[in-house]
């Protein structure tokens, strides 16, 4: 079933359709939020909030040349911004920063290596301009096509392509200069 069909059913109150939209997009929303927040617990909270807001607003959604994914990621973008504003100034310890509290399925070595790689990438992405970070998060974290990123951010496709290109160039420079 297509997104359009699922959305039409969700608008009519079909809970199964909304559940399928949730299953389809939750991971992408989570990855986007994680790349923006660099915190798994907070990214999960934001992703949940996105779907709570989407469910509350689904009856107002109209397709009008704006794909559902762009509408959903616009909500995600706003939720991330709201979260950052709300959390600014608060100092908290994340569950992700407490390895002795986490389940240990993979080996400690592989988990540590993976976490170091993720932190390294997130740190480098954090050095980009806000617009570049946003584009990289949507394009690669949320796996959105350029057209949808452009709609979600209210920018032209050319601007999104330029931001992505410049971000990748800047990341390459950061990676080569830190070796």
N, C-alpha and C positions, 0 to 999 in steps of 0.2 A: 504494500500500500504506500502511495506517495505521501510526502509531507503535506501537500495540499489537502488530500483526502483525510489524513489524520487530524489536521487542524480544523477542517470543517466539522468533523465528528466531535472534536474536543469543544468547539464553540457551542455545539448542541448539548453539551453536558456528558458526553461519553467518557467515562473515567478510564476505560481501557485504552482509548486513543491517547489520552493525556499521559497515561503510564508508558505507552510505546514511545511517545515523544521524549519523555524523561529518559528512558533507556537508551534512546538513540543519541541524545545530546549531552547527557550528564558528564561523561568522560571528557568531552571536548570543552565544556564549560569549566570543569575542574582544572584541566591542564592550562587553560587560559588564565584562570584565577591564580593558579600556582605560580605561573611565570611572572605574574604581576606582583604577587604578595610574597613569594618565596617562603611559604609556610603551608604545609599540607593541611593542618587542622583548620586554619582560617580559610583556605581555598575551598575546602569541603563545605564549610559554613556558608560561604558566599554562593557556591553552586546551589546549595539547598535553597537559599533565599531567592535566587534567580527563579527557580521553578515555583516557589510559593507566589512570587509576584506575577509570573507568567500565568499561572492558574487563575489568579485573581483578575487578570486583565485580558484573558483569552477571548472573552466575549466582545471586547472592543477591537480586537485585531482585524484588520482588513488587508488583504494581500496587495492591492494597488502598487504593482511594480517593486515591492519590497519583499524579498523572500522571508519566510518564517525564520530562517537561521539569522538573518541580519537583524530582525526584530528581537530575537532572543539574545543575541550577543550585544545589542544595544542595552538591554536590561542588565546583562552581565557587566558591561563597561560601567554603567551607572552604579551598580552594586559595589564594584571594586573601588570606585572613587569614594563612595559613601563610607565604605569600610576603612579606607586609608585615612579619611578625614576624622572618623570617629576614634580610630586607634592612635592617631598622632598624639604623642606625648605620654601615652600609657606604656609602661614597661612590664611585660609579662614573659613568663617562661613558657615556651611551646612544648607540647607533648612530643613533637618531633625532635626537640633538643634533649630529651631524656631517654637515651637508648636503653637503660635498664628497665623501663616501663613498657617497652615495645615487645611484641612477639618476635621471636628470632627464628624465622623459617629459613632464610638463606644464611650462608656462613657469615660470620662477623667480618671476615676479610672482604668478601664480595660486597657486602652491604656498605662497609666503610668506603670502599673504592667508588661504588655507585653514588653514595651521598657526596663524596668529595667532588666527583664530576658534575653532579647537579648543582652543587654550591658554586663551583667554579664558573659554570655557564651562567647561572643566575647572577653572580657577581658581575660578570662581564656585561650581561644584558643591562644590568642596573647602571652601567656607565654610559649607556646610550641616551639620547635625548628622549623626553617623554613620548613624543610622537613616534619615534623609531621603536621604542619599547612596546608601544601599543600595537603597532603593525606586526612586529615580530611575534608578539604573544598571540595575536589573532591568526596570523598566517601559519605559524608552526606549532604553537601550543594548541590552538583550537582547530587547526587544519582547515581553515576557511579559504575559499578561492578569493582572488584579488577583488572581483566584482562585489562579493558580499562584504569584504572588509571595507571597501569604499563606501558602501551604503551604510554599514554600521557606524562608521566614523564621520559620515557626512563629507567625504573628500572625493576627489576625482580618482579614477583608476590610475591615471598617470602619476598623481601625487603619491598614491599608495606604492606604486612600483618604484618611484624614486626614493621614498622613505625606506623601503625594503632593501633596495640596492645599497644605499648609503649605510644602512645599519649593518649589512653583511660585510661591507668593506671595513667599517669601523671595528667590527668583531674580529675580522682577520688581522687587522693591525694590532689590536689588543692581544690576540693570541700569539702573534709572532714577537711582539715586544716583551712579553712576559716569559719567553722560553730561555 
